[in-house]
Amino acid sequence: MKGIKLLILSALTAMTGIVTAQSNYEAPRTEWGQPDLQGVWNFSSDVPMQRPERYGSQAFLTDEEIQERRDQIMAQRRAADEAAARLNIDPDAPEETSNPGGYNDFWFETAGLGDVVRTSHIVYPEDGRQPSYVEGANIQFGGLGPDVPGERPVRYVVGGIDKNGPEDRGLSERCIVGFNSGPPFVPSLYNNNMQIIQNKETAVIFTEMIHDARIVPLVDKPALSDDIRLWSGDSRGYWDGDTLVVETKNFNGYRQSFGAAGNNYNASLTEKFTRVSYDQVDYEFTIDDPSTFTDKITAVVPMIKMAGQIYEYACHEGNYGMINTLRGARVEDELIAEGVDIGERD
């Protein structure tokens, strides 16, 4: 089953590394004459966001490097299949051979390699790497491991600083912001789907993760005043030829600007959506946050058309993980108060 899933994902995303699918492609039009961007699009990718330093200013892999990467992927898949074939899930088997391993890898979304593959999604700065931090910029690193030292507010999406209350947990654990829900859209482990819905005066950018919808006016409309701040910011859009440009400001500052850095209170985001073939939209975003980075960041992430639909992501309604995390911490508190040694607490 896992092998089938990998093949399906490779087929669906085989073009994710292509720079332009068809240079002479003309996007279909809506009834209002706008380029039709409507549909469900997947932004999975196995291209790193930041360029490995060994590539320097090399923006694309060579044919030889692409083949080497394909060989590595196939070797990893063969090793995974062989490990699965050896797996003994007999409940009476010895413990060292009965562990089925983590189940989440079945759901991971990875992309197949196309004929033209970038070395990184970041295209500016030219080295493909995140620029330096501004002195004094807030840096918080989360993760799936033990809690990390820190203070509220927790601005990263995965992990936490403690378990005294939900405010100690990351934003995705609290069902506020998903780890790939954007804006901007950054490829991640799964749920890399978004949907665009258009009418004459608005575009709706709807994300699968956390089930969030941005309604983007495409007409001249006053921006929000500076004292009104939102988790996803305040977006305004316009057409530049066949490209939908969305400019977003008024972030609330309770999220990081990009990666592990800063808060996004002073950040501005420009997104560009251009349909370059029937089944591909080129998505480009630029982050400008002078309070966090010494330069802007621009990245390009191809999105591939999906035949399916987006289902409801009912995170708050089914957030048993948060309840059980806090409940387990309270049990540990009681045991510690009774003098029970529970070992190191994550």
N, C-alpha and C positions, 0 to 999 in steps of 0.2 A: 504493500500500500504506500509506504514511504517513497519507494522508487517511482511509483506512478505519479505521486504528487510532485516530485522533483522534475519529472519529464514534462508534466503539465505546466509547471511554473516556467521552465526553460522555454517552452513553446510560446507561452503568453508574453514573456518578457525578453524574447530573443533580440529585440531591437533597442534595449535600454541604453546601450552605449553609442548608438548612432547619433552623429551630430545633426545632420539634416536628412530626413528620410527621402524626400523628393523635392528637389530645388524648384521644380516648376509646378508643384502642387498648388491647386487653388481650392481653399476650403469651401464647403457648401455654405449657403446663406440661410439665415432664418427668414421668417416672413417680414421682418423689419429691415432686411438687407445686411444684417451683421454676420460676421463669420460664426458659424455654428460650432460652439465648443461643448455642446451638451452631451452628457453621457457620464458613465462611471469610468474613472481613470485610476490606474494603479502605478504607484511611484516606488515600487520595490527596486532595489539595486544592490549589486555586490561591489560596486565601485566605492572606494573610501571617500568620505567627505573631504578630508585633508590629504594632500599628496604625500606619500612616503618620501622622505628626504633624499633617498637614493636617486630619484628621478629628476631632481633639480627643477629646471624650467621645462622639462619634457611634458607636454600636455596630453599626448596620446601614446598608447602602447604600440610597439612595432608588431608586425605579423608574427615574428618569432616569440615575442613576449606573450602575445595572445594565445598562441599554441601552447606555450609553457603553462600558462594559467589554466587553460582547458585540461591539460594533462593532470595538473594538480587537483582540479575539481573532480575529474573522473576517478583518480586514485583515492580521494577521500570518500567518494560514494561507494567504490568497491570495498574499501575497508569497513565502511558503515554496514553494508549489506552482509559482509562476512561475519561481522560481530553480531548482527541480528540473527544470522543463521545458527551461530553457536550458542545463542542465548538460551539458557535453561530456566523456564519460569515454573518448574515443578515446585509446589510449595514444600515438598519433602526433601528437595535438593539441598546440598550444603549452601550455607549463606553466601559464600564468596562467588557462587555461580548463579544465584537466584535473583540478583538485583536487576530489574528491568531497565534501570537508568532513568534519566529525566525524560518525561513525556513531552515537554514543550518543544523539543527540536522537530517534532512532526509538523508543528504549526508555523515554523519559521518560513518566511518568504525571502527567497533569494532570486537573483536574476541571472538569466543566461547571458553569455557574451555575444555581442554583435560583431560586425565586421570592422567597426571603428570604435575603439574603447578608450575612454578618458582614463588618465591616471588619478584623477580626483574630480569631485563635483565642483569644488571651489576653482574658479577660473581667474579671480582677482582677489588678492594680490597674485602677481604672475608666478610666484613660486608655488601656488596652489595651497598655501597654508594660511591659517588664521593669523592676522596681524598681532603685534604685541599688545599687551594690556596697558591701559592708562594707569599711572601710579595711583594706588589707592582703590582701584576697582575691586568690587566685591567678587570673591571667588568662592564657590561652594561646589564640592564634588560629592555627588550621591553615588548610588550603586546598589547592586543586589546582595552585597555582603552585609557585614555587621553595620550597625548605626555608626555615623561619623560625628565627631564633635561639631557643634554649631549652635546657633541661636535662631529663634523665630524672627521673621518668617522664613520658612523653608522654601527656597525658590527653585530648587531642582525638582525633577519629575519622578525619579525612582529612588527609593531608599528613605532614610529619615535620620533624625538626630536623637530620638528617644521614643518612648511609648507612653508618655504621661497623658496624651490626648491626641486627637486626630490632627491637631495643628503641628505636631512633631513629625508628621509623615510627609512624604513627597506629594507633589500635586496630582500625579496620576493615581496614587493610592487613595487620595481623597476624591477622585473622580471629578476634579476641577479642570485639569489640562492633561490631555494624553501625551505620551512621549513622542508621538509623531503627528499630533492633531494640528500643529501649526497655530497661527502663521509664524514662520514659513513652514512649508512641508519639507521634512527631512526623512529620508528612508530609514526604516527601523525594522524590528524583528517581524512584525505582523500587523494586520489591519492597515496596510498601506493603500487604502482606497479613499477616493474623494469623488464627489459628483458636482457637476456644474449644471445649473438650471438657469435659463435666460428668459427674459422678456424685454420689451422695448426699452424700459428705463431702469432695470435692475438686473443684476446677476447674483445668483445665490451660489456660494461656495460651501458645500456641505461635506463634512468629514465623517468617515465611519467611526474613527476613534473618539470616544466621549460623545458622539452624536451631536456635534456642534454645527450651526449654520450661520455663516456671515452673509448678510444681505447688503450688497454693494450697490449704492446708487450710481447710475451711469449718466446722470444729469447734473447740472450745476445746482449744488445744494450746500448751504453753509456748513462748515465743519463744526464739530462740537467745541464748546468752550474748553479752555485748558484745565478747568477743575473737574471735568467729567472724564473719568478714566475707566477703561474696560479691560477684562482679561485678554481679549483678542484684539483690542484696539478699535479705532474708528476708521473704517475703510471707505475710500472714494475711488471710483473707477472711470476710465475713459478709453476710447479706441484710438490707437495709433496705427493707422493702416489696418492690417489684419490681426494686430496684437491687442489683447485686452490687458491694459495696465491698471493695476490696483495699488493705490498708495494708502498706507495705514500708519496712523499716529495715535496719540492718546492712550498708550498702554499704561497699565496701572502700577507698574514697578514691582509687582509681586512674582514676576517670572524673570528668568535669566535672559539676557539678550541673545546669546548664542553659545552653545556648548555649556561649559561650566561657569561662564563669565557674566559678571555684572548684574544689574537689574535693568529692565527695559523701559524705565520711566521716560528717559530722554531719547529712546530709539525711534527711528522711522524706518519703515519697510516698504520697498517697492517690488511688486511681483509682476511678471509678464507671462501671459499665456498665449502661445502661438501654435495653431494646429498646422503641422507640417506634413501630415499624411492622414489617410482614413483612420488609422489606428494609433496615431501618436500626437501628443501635444508636448511641445518643448516648454518647460517651466523654468523660468529664471527668477532669482530673487537677489535683492541687494539690501543688506543691513547697514545702516549708518547710525552708529551710537558713539559719539565723541566722548561720552563719559565712561566708556568701557574699553574701546579699541582705538588705536592710533591711526587706523585707516578703515575704509569701508571693506565689506566682504560681499563678493558676488559669486553665486553658484548656479549651475545649470543641472536640472534633474529631468530627464525625459519621463513622460507619463504614457502608459500604454492602455489602450481602450479595452475594457472588460465587457464580456457578454452577460455577466450576471448583474445583480443589483445589490444595493447596500441594505443590510438588515439593521434593525435597531440595536444600538449598543447601550444597553440599560445598565450602566455602571452603578449609579447611585442605588437603583432598585435592588441590585443583587450584590452589594458590596459586603459580602460575608467576610472577606479577608480582613477588612478594617475592624469589624466587630470582633473577630476571633483573635486578631493581633493584640488588641487592647484588653480583651478578656484574659488571654494567656498571660499578659504582663501583670494583671492584677493578681492572678493565681500565684505567679512568681513572687510578687510583693508579699503575699500572705506567708508563703513558705519561708522566705528570708526572715520575716518578722518572727517566725517560730523557730528560727535557728537552723533551718535545713540548708545544707550546702547544695546548691543547684549548679555549681560550676560557673564558668564565665558566661555572662549574659550579653547576647548580641544586641 
